Amino acid sequence: MVDEMLALIKLPEYGDRKANELSGGQRQRIALARSLILRPKVLLLDEPLGALDKQLREQMQLELRQLQRTVGITFVFVTHDQEEALTLSDRIAVMSRGRVLQLDTPTGLYERPGSRDVASFIGTMNFFDGKVSKVEGTKISVDAEGLGRVQGDRGERAFAEGDRIQVAIRPEKLELTEEKPNGGTSTVQGTLKDSAYLGERSHFFVKLDGLEKPVAVSAQNRVDAISVTGESRPIWLSWDPEAIVLLGAE
């Protein structure tokens, strides 16, 4: 059984090594093997990757996912790392003060958060105060501070005309252009206040009239990406109406 477990965690020739002869990642794998050899029905992992560096942690995330599928038992994984939760999980429970705020798939939590607390905890989100101006079936129009009138889908929420709500949109759902875009996308003009180059991505911060806090925009650094540089210059923000998330006022 020991040999089977060592093969499972990809350390088949490490059985005779002492603990001080193993790397951090190898020790994590051995700890998993010690638990799995008992053949539990459920395995609780409480922040098992917290002490590892970023590159090793990302490698172990993928290996944990593959290991779970191989052994076929339930892993209950406790973490404060949002990206780790999205990478590893089939279902995620976002908890606050001992209460489950939302239990959903990673995609459901990220794309369709049920509250501002969930939306702000999972990833980064821009929020705008708004007031419902029109309701037509599941489609509603909202006058949002900084954005003007926007369209959105209320989903299963029972919004009515005059309700105060929150309009939310992810930074990567926004697009920056130097010229006003043509077509059916929603647009607003703002002022580029700051930017940060992060390698594969760049982050931009845009000031909109009527808003104190800049709007965050995240863009992939592709070969054909438009270069947006320079501070305190006019810029256009655009988005697809389907990117809008409507939340109750809190």
N, C-alpha and C positions, 0 to 999 in steps of 0.2 A: 504493500500500500504506500509505503514511503517513496519507493521508486516511481510509482504511478503519479504521485503528487508532484514530485520533483520534475517529472516529464511534463506534467500539465502546466506548471508555472515556468517552463522552459529553462530549468536549472538541473538537467539530468546528471551532471558530473560534479555537482557541488555538495553532495551528501556528507563528505568527510571534512568539509571546511568549518573552521570555527567562526563565531559571529563577527569577531574583529577582522576577519579576512573577507568580509562581504561589503559591498557598496550599499548606500542607502536604499536604492531601488531593489537590490537583491534581498535586503532584509525585509522590505515590505512584502515581497513575493513569498518569502519563507513564513511570515506571519499569516498570510492568507492560507498557505498550505496547511499550517497547524490547525486552522479553524475548519478548513474544508475536509480534512482527513476524518473528522468526526461525522461527516455526512449529515449536516443539519438540514432542516427543511427551510429555515430562514437564517440569513446571515446579516447581522447588524455591523455596519462599518461607520464608525464615528470619526469623521474627518481624517481618514487614513493617509491622505496624501499631503496634508498640511505642512509637513516638515521638509518636503522635497522642493528642489529648485524648479523653475517654470518649465524648462525643457523636459526634465525627467517626469514631472507631474503630468504633462500632456501625453507623454508616452505611456505612462501607467494608466491613464484614463482609458485609452484605447484597449490596453491589455485587460483591464478589469471588465470592460464591456464584452470583449471576446470570451473571457473566462466565464462570465455569468451565463452567456449563451451556451457554452460548452457543458457546464455542470447542470444547468437547467433548474436552479433553485432561485428563490426570491432574495434579492439584495435590498436591504433598507439602508440607504446611504445618506448620512447626515453631513451637510456641507453648508458653508456660508458663501462659497464661490459659485456665482450664478452660471458662469460658462461651464464649470464642472458639472453642475446639475443638469444643464441642457444637453451636454455631451453624453452623459451616462444613463439618463433616465428614460423609461417608458412613460412614467407618470411622476409628476412633481406636486408636492404639497407645500405651498407657501404658508408659513405659520408666523403668528405674532401674538405674544403674550399667552401662549398655550392654546391658541385658537387657529384652526385652519381657515385661511382667507379664501383660498381657491385650490382645488385639486383638479389637475388637467394634464394633458399631454404637453411636452415642451413647446410644440407649435401653438397650441391653444393658449397657453400662458403668455407667450411672447406676442402673438398676433392679436389675441382677443382677451386681454386682461379684464377682470370683472370689477376692479376698483382702482383708485389712484395708488393705494398702497402697493398693490401687486404690480401695477404698471411701472412704478418708480423703482421697485426692488429688482425686477427682472430686466436687466439692460438699462439703457438710458432713454428717457422720454421727455419731449417738450410738452408743456401743458399751457392751455389758454382758457381763460374764463369766457363763457359764452352764454347766450340766451336763445332758447328755441323760438324761431320766428314763424315756422310753418311745419306742419306734419302731414305727409301724404303716404299712408300705409306704413311701410318700414323705412321710407326715406324721409329725412327731416332736413330743414335748413336752419343753420345756427349763425347768429351774429357773434363772431369771436373776436375778442380784443387782439389787435395786431394783424389779424388775418382778413378781417372783413367778413362777408357772408360766405359760409362754406356749406357743402352738402355732405351728408353722411348717412350711414345705415344704423338705425337704432337697435337692430337685432331683436332680442326678446325684452328689451327695456321699455317701460311704459312712460315715455316722455310726452309732455303736452306743451302746447304753445304757451310761452311765457316762463317755462321752467328754466332755472339757472343750472347749467351743466358745465362739464369740463370737456374741452376738445383736446385730444392728445395725438401726437404723431412722432414716430421714431426718427432720429437724425438721419439714418440711411435712406428713409423714404422721401427725403427732401432733395431737390436738385438745384444746384447753383449755376446760373448763367450770367454772362455779361450783358446780353441783350434779352429783351422780353421774348419769351418763347411763344411760338404759334401753336395752335391746336386746342384741344379740349381740356388741357390741364389747368388747374387753379394756380394763380400767380399773385405775388405781392412784391413790392419793391422795398428794399431795405438798405442798410449800410454795413459793409464788411468791417468788423471791428478787430478781429484777430484770427490767426490760423496757427495750426500746429501740424508738422509733418511727422508721421509715425511709421514711415516705411511703406507698408502695404496700403495704408490708408492715410488720409489727411482729415483733420477736424477743423471746421470753420465756425465762427461765432458771428451772428448777424443781428444787428440792432433794428428792430421794427418800431415804427411810430406807435406810441401809446403803451409800450412795454418797457419795464425797467430792466428785466433780465434778458440777455441776448439769446437768440435761438441757436441751438446746436445743430450742425449739419455734418454728416460723415460721408466721405466719398472715397471710393476705391481708386487707387493710383494706377489706372490703366494707361497703356501707351497712347490711346486716343482721348484720354481725359482732358477736359479744358483746364488750362492752368489759370487758377484764380489767385492772384497775389496782390499785395498792397492793402494797407489799412485805410479806414475812413473813406471808402469809395462806394458809389452806388452799385448795387447788385440785385439780381432777381432771384426770388425763391419760387419754386413751382413744385406741385405734388399732384398725385392722382387721387381723386376723391375716395377711392377704395382704401387708401392708406390712413384715412381719418378714423380714429377710435373715439367713440362718445361714451363718457362716463358721468355718473351722477355727481353732483356737487357735494363736496365733503368739507 
